[in-house]
Amino acid sequence: MKRSTIGVPTAIGAGILLAVAAPLSASAHVTIDPGQATAGSYAVVTVRVPNESETASTNRVELTLPTDTPFSSVRYVPVAGWSAELVRETLPEPVTVGDTTLTEAVTSVVWTADAGSEIGRDELQLFPLSLGPVPDTGSVVLATAQGYTDGSVVDWDETDDAAEHPAPVLYIDDAPPANHHGAAAVTLEAQPAQATPATAADDVLARVLGIGGLVVGAVGVVLAIASRRKAVR
């Protein structure tokens, strides 16, 4: 008797992949998650960078840090296949942070891909950072430049509500808008993770596709078990 080629692990895997892919496809911007931090804390921030090009790969990411409310401590977590550089510059004017007066600070973080480690089509990369102490201000815009292997650069630096390329924003004293694009990917050490804000349409689509993926996986499991029972007989 011929056995079915559908296995339990394969069926489950298909369902999980569909369920996970749905939320990721809902937003394809450079983001931080959940986009909120407490003043005075040290936040561990994950910058999420998806590749949006059909023909080129992402090979460079530059995150700009504020100079009017600088972070006195900036540390990166090494990412395999990528080198990171902390760019330090003299501040336009001295800034007091706690008991320290800063005359220079890290003004940007630049990640560069090694050959073969670029972010390809349908891929995304996560870049963790530790930033602190978080300034006691409304919010901090973290404009990001995304470079591609074809020489093009996409600047995620817009802050208006209808922005095509919204900048990631870290909200501190201000509450983030419910539909804000940039409040999507920073895991904070001092706070529990929060869900990624999205538009109502995106949320519904993600949920439908996710449930669909789980259903596909469940059907696959049933078929695989039935097939095995027949084979034993």
Secondary structure, 3 states (H helix, E strand, C coil): CCCCCCCHHHHHHHHHHHHHHHHHHHCCCCEECCCECCCCCCEEEEEEEECCCCCCCEEEEEEECCCCCCCCEEEECCCCCEEEEEEEEEEEEEEEECCEEEEEEEEEEEEEECCCCCECCCCEEEEEEEEECCCCCCEEECCEEEEECCCCEEEECECCCCCCCECCEEECCCCCCCCCCCCCCCCCCCCCCCCCCCCHHHHHHHHHHHHHHHHHHHHHHHHHHHHHHHHHC
